[in-house]
């Protein structure tokens, strides 16, 4: 027996048109400028906190408690960083949450790393 031939209906492919969203160049430049200011502030602030922590390490005797105190100082100033930015006139609300979290992580590593570096080389 012969099989019936099936006719294949060709469907028209849907046409896709890409419409890019509007790009606000002024807002992008403003956000990047503020992000750079915050980054420079974080670098200077972390170096200052690391140096202060290394002086605290040198002055006090019980090193296990001082290690905890130094770490708490670094974390405490991390949580106070956003109000400090606002007091310096930097609008931290223009930055994305991911950017601020990256700056916080960079601050932690720089402050604790610089503290360890100063403890090992200066004293």
C-alpha positions in Angstrom: 0.0 0.0 0.0 1.2 3.4 -0.8 1.6 5.9 1.9 0.0 9.3 1.6 2.3 12.1 1.1 2.2 14.6 3.9 2.2 18.2 3.0 4.4 20.3 5.2 3.0 23.7 6.0 5.8 26.2 6.1 5.3 28.7 8.9 6.5 32.2 8.6 9.2 33.0 11.0 8.5 35.8 13.3 10.6 38.8 12.6 12.5 40.2 15.5 13.5 43.7 15.6 16.1 44.9 18.2 15.3 48.2 19.8 18.1 49.5 22.1 17.1 51.4 25.1 18.0 55.0 25.5 21.4 55.6 27.0 21.9 58.5 29.3 25.5 59.5 28.9 25.4 62.2 31.5 24.0 59.9 34.2 26.6 57.2 33.3 29.5 59.7 33.6 28.1 61.0 36.9 27.9 57.5 38.3 31.4 56.6 37.2 32.8 59.8 38.6 31.2 59.1 42.0 32.4 55.5 41.9 36.0 56.7 41.3 35.7 59.2 44.3 34.4 56.4 46.5 37.2 54.1 45.4 39.9 56.7 46.2 38.2 57.4 49.5 38.2 53.7 50.3 41.9 53.4 49.5 42.9 56.3 51.7 40.6 55.3 54.5 41.8 51.7 54.5 45.4 52.7 54.6 44.7 55.1 57.5 42.7 52.4 59.5 45.5 49.8 58.8 48.1 52.2 60.1 46.1 53.0 63.2 45.6 49.3 63.9 49.3 48.6 63.6 50.0 51.3 66.1 47.4 49.8 68.5 49.1 46.4 68.0 52.4 47.8 68.9 51.3 49.7 72.1 49.2 46.9 73.8 50.6 43.7 75.1 47.9 40.9 74.9 48.1 40.1 71.2 45.1 37.7 71.0 42.7 40.4 72.3 44.3 43.1 70.2 43.8 41.0 67.1 40.1 40.8 67.8 39.9 44.5 68.7 41.7 45.4 65.4 39.4 43.3 63.4 36.3 44.8 65.1 37.6 48.3 64.4 38.0 47.5 60.7 34.5 46.0 60.5 33.0 48.8 62.5 34.4 51.5 60.2 33.2 49.4 57.2 29.6 49.8 58.5 30.2 53.5 59.1 31.6 54.1 55.7 28.3 55.1 54.0 27.6 57.9 56.5 31.2 59.0 56.2 30.8 59.2 52.4 27.7 61.3 52.8 29.5 63.6 55.3 32.2 64.2 52.7 29.7 65.2 50.2 29.8 62.0 48.1 26.3 60.8 47.1 26.6 57.1 47.8 22.9 56.6 46.7 24.0 57.0 43.0 26.1 53.8 43.2 24.7 50.4 42.7 24.6 47.9 45.5 27.1 45.6 43.7 29.6 48.4 43.4 29.3 49.3 47.1 29.7 45.7 48.1 32.8 45.5 46.0 34.2 48.7 47.7 33.4 47.3 51.1 35.3 44.0 50.3 38.2 46.0 48.9 38.3 48.1 52.1 38.4 45.0 54.3 41.2 43.4 52.4 43.2 46.6 52.1 42.8 47.6 55.8 43.6 44.2 57.2 46.4 43.6 54.7 48.0 47.0 55.3 47.8 46.4 59.1 49.6 43.1 58.8 52.2 44.6 56.5 52.9 47.4 58.9 53.1 45.0 61.9 55.6 42.8 60.1 57.8 45.6 58.6 57.6 48.5 61.0 57.8 46.9 64.3 
